Every structure is written in structure tokens, then in C-alpha cells.
Amino acid sequence: MPKTATVTVRLDPKVKHEAQKVLDKLGITTSQAVTMYFNQISAEKGLPFRAHIPNVETALIMQDALAGKKPAYGKRC
């Protein structure tokens, strides 16, 4: 089947650059990587990794981490 569909994606330039370095080491193009990703989605009838909504505790920890806050948990007595 000829490849005629086009996908346009907007993403952070740093993410693109870092991913491209990995793909270059693997010897595959971005187009090949996206094709592989879409093939896996089709084969698995879902994302090829676990995607879930975190519980409240995890969401708060992630929010704090993204804000640069030091964790208030895990202190040793």
C-alpha cells in the first residue's frame, strides 16, 4: 500500500532534538519511528505502553516535582 497520509505534530523543540539523537543512533528516521508507533497502536488496539490517570497522591507529587518543590514525604525519623 502506498504511503500517502501525512501527520503534522507540534512539540517542544528540545524533545524533538533529544528524540532525534536516539533515532539517529538507532539508524531510523522520524517517519520510520512514527510508522512503527502507529503500527504498534493498530496491532495492540491501544497505546503500546501503559497510559493511566494517576491517583491523587501521585498527581500531587508529580505537580510538586514539576513546580520544583522538594518532597515533604519520605522523611526519616
Residue pairs with C-beta under 8 A, 6 or more apart in sequence:
3 35
7 34
19 30
19 33
20 30
23 29
23 30
23 33
28 36
37 48
40 48
41 47
41 48
54 62
61 71
61 73
64 71
65 71
